[in-house]
Amino acid sequence: MAAETSLHRVQRWMQAVVVHPGTVEEAVAAPAAREGLAPAGVDQVVRPSATLTPVERVGIYHGMYLLRMEEALAADYPGLKHFLGEEAFRELVRGYVQVHPSRHFSLNPLGDHLPEYARDAGGLRSAGFCHDLARLELAITQVFDAPETPALSPEAVAAVPAEAWEDARLTPIAAFRLLSLQYPVGAYLDSLSDASQRHPPRRRKNNWVAVYRREYAVRRLDLTRPAHRLLADLAAGRPLGEAVRAALGRPGRPRPGSRPRPRQDELFGWFREWAQGGLFAAVRTDGVGLEGFEPSTSRL
């Protein structure tokens, strides 16, 4: 038991030293590290090498920590890194991992709080644009890592009576995210992968997007505001008929130059497109669930 307790103390000490933002000497002397091991006791748990002292050996891990965190976050946020540049992105990561250090055996969730941090940390240029860009890249990462769930099949759709669609509730696939954005960050990401495209201006422009995975590829579907509202209602489990009526009767006076309210056939056209695109995993009618189907355009 004593050996286990000692090992636990050393592990906590090592973590405190590695994640400290200062030099390794400052890290070893920091209060969090001293709780596990006094600075004078480092040579009791770390042997010197032929060329390095115990503290210098620990410094190798200390120096690599930030680089590893930056590498992991750059993989999830390549657009944000490109926008900010190498040095500004490194400083963003340095501050972020102090507030949200890695606490999971996997680095996959490391960047889950980066969008909010980019918005609220202060001192970041175009913080609103960075916030939206990070939100979109986080959605792409989460969709990429989400478990596979089969999409709706024509056979299951055929089993739903026509009169039952009014009260049908749909469940989206796990690899699905829906976003409302204030900046054209999707166009910015597109411009990075296509050298012929110019970077779009960073002026505010409301836009809506669904991010999902199908056939092992992450896809992005640009939406109108009414389409986003309808899809959000369906993804939240609102009955199909109720969601359509809500979309048709949304309050609010149309602004000059804005699109007219969608027609009912347009709404059902969107629904068919989303279902055939594999955005839904299950449908429930009167408490009975049917899974693994893709609606056929002849029935809906």
N, C-alpha and C positions, 0 to 999 in steps of 0.2 A: 504493500500500500504506500509506503514511504517513497519507493522508487517511482511509482505512478504519479504521486503528488509532485515530486521533484521534476519529472519529465513535463508535467503540465505547466509548472512554473517557468521552465526553460522555454517552452513553446510560446507562452504568453509574452515572455521577455523578448524573444526573437521577433515576434510580430510587432511589438511596440517599437523596437529599434528599426525594423525594416521600413515601416510606414511613416516614420518621423520625417518631416520635410527638411530639416536642417542637415548639417554634416553628420557623419557617423559618430564623431566624438560628442556632438551635442545630443544625438539620439541616445547614446549609451547613458548619458547623464540626465536625460529627461525624466520627469516624475513618473510617467507611465512605465518606463523601463526599470526604474529603481524599485518599483513595487515588486518586481520579480527577481531582480538581481542588482546588487550594488556594482558600480563601475569597477571597483577593485576586484570583483569576483569573476570578471569576464574570462580570465585565463584559467579558471576552474572548469569551465564548460566548453571552451574553444581552445584547441591546441594551436601553437604557432607553426608556421611552415618554415622552410629554409630561408625564405625571403620576406615573409609577412608576419606581423604581430597578430595576436588574436583579434584585436579591434579592427585591424586592416582587413583581415579575412572576412569578418562580419560586414565590413564596408563594401565588399563585392556584391553581396545580396542587397544591401541598402541602396547602392547605386543603380542596381538593375531593376529595382521595384518600379520606379516611376517610368522607366523605359518600357517595361512590360505592360503597365497600365495604359500608357500612351499607345502602344502597339495594338492592344485589345480594343480600345475605344476608336482608334483610327479605322479599324476593320469594320466597325458598325456605323461610323459617322464619316465616311470619306468625303462627302459633300461639304460638311461643316469644316473639316480640316482644310479642304481646298479653299473655301471661302475665307477663312480666318488667316491662313498661312501657317507655316511650320511653327514659328515662335509663339504666335498668339494661341494656337491650339495647344501647344505644350504648357503654356501658363494656365489655360483653362483646365487642362487635365490635372495639373499640379494642385490647383485650388479645389477641384471637384473631389479628388480622391481623399482629401483631408476631411471633407464633410461626409462623403459617401465611400468609405474604403471598401475594398472587396471583403465580403464576409461569407462567401459561398465557395464550395469546392470547384465550381465552374465559373468562368469569367463571363458567361453569357448574360447574366443579369447585372453586370457591373454598370452599364450605362443607362439603366432604367430611369434614373432621376436626372439625367443630363439635360433634357429639354427645359425643365423647370429651373435648374441651376443656371443655365445659360441666360434665361430670362431675368432672374432675380439677383445674380451675383453682383452686378454693377461693373462698370468699366468696359463692357464688351461692346464693340461697335455694331450697330444695326442689331440690337438685342432682340427685337421683335422678329426680324427676319431669321436670325439664328434659332430662335425658339421654334418657329414653324418648320424650319429645315430639319432641326433635330427631331421634332415630333414625327415628321414623315419618315426619316431614316430609322427611327425607333420602331415605327409600325412595320416597315419593311423587314427589319431584323426579327421582330416578334413573329411575323407571319412565316418567315423562313424557318424558324425554330419550332413552330407550333406542331402539335401532333397531327397526323394524317386522319381525316375523317372523310368517308365516301360521300360524294354528292348524290343528289336525288336522281333516281332512275325513272325511265318512262313507265316501267311496270307499276311502280308504286303510285305514280300520278294517275294512271288509268284506274287504280283501285279506289280513288277518291270520287264519290258521286258529285255531279256538277253542282247540286244544291248545297253541298257541304263546304264549298270553297268560301262562302260568305263568312263562316266562322273559323276557317282554317288558320292555325298559328304555325309560323315557320321558325325553324332553328337554323342559324347560319353555321357554316363550317367553322372549325376551330381556327383555321388559318385565315382569319378575316378581321380587318380593322376598318373603321369608318372615321374620317377626319373632316373637320371644318377648319379651313385655313384662312389667314388674312393676307398672305403674301404668295406670289407665284413660285413657290419653292419646287414644285414638280417640274416646271419648265426649266428651272435652274439645274436640277439633276440631269434632265435630258440633254442640256447643253454641254455637260461634262463628258457624256458618252458619245456625242456627235460633234466633231470639230467644226462642221459646217454651220452649226447653230451659234448665234451670239447669246451671251449671257443676258437674260431678261432684266429689265430695271427692277430695283428693289422697292418700288412704290407699292403701297398697299393695294391689294386687289382680292376681294373675297373669292374663294374657290373651294370646291368640295371634291373629295376623292375617296374611293374605296380601294383598299389594298388587300389582295388575297392571293392564295397559292393554288395553282392547278397544274397537274401533270408535272410536278417538281419544278415549276417556274413561278416566281413571284410576279404578279401582274398588278398594274395600277389602272383603275377605271375612273376617268374624270366624270363628274356628275354636275347637273344643274342643281340649284338650291331646292326646287320642289322634289327632284329625284332623290336628293340626299335625305330630305325629310321623310319621304315615303319609305326608303330603304332603312332608315333609322327606326321608324315605327315597326316595320316588319322584323328587323333584327332584335328588337326589344320584346317581341312576342305579341304585338297587337294583332287582333284578327284582321285578315286580309280586307274584308269588306269595310270594316271600321277605319282601317288605315287609308283606304282609297277615298272614302267619304271625307275624311279629315283633310286629305290632300286637295280635294276638289273645293272644299269650303274654308281654306285657310283665310283668317281675317287679315286685313291690311289693304291699303290703297296702293295699286300699282304705281310705281314711279315712272316718270317720262322716259321712254326708251326701253323700259323693262319688258321682259317677255310676258305675254298673257298667261293666265292660269292654265295648267295643262288640262287637256280633255281626258275623259275617262278611258278612251281607247289608247291614248298615249301612255297613261299610267299602267295599264295592263301590258302594253308593249314593253315598258321598262321591266315589269315583273317577269315576263317571259325571257327577256334578255338575261336578267340576273340568274334566273333558275337554270336556263340552258348553259350559262357560263359557269355553273357549279358553285354558286355562292351559298346555296342552302343544303343542309344535310338531312333535315327531317321536317315532316309536317304532321300536325296533330289536329284531329277533328273529333269533337265530342269526347275528348280524353283518350282517344285511340291514336297511337303514334305510328307513323310509317317512316322508315329510314331508307337512305341510300337510293334516292331517286332524283331525276332530272325532268322537270315538266315538259310535256309535249305541246307544241304550239297549237295543235288541233283541239286540245281540250280547254286551254286557258285563253 
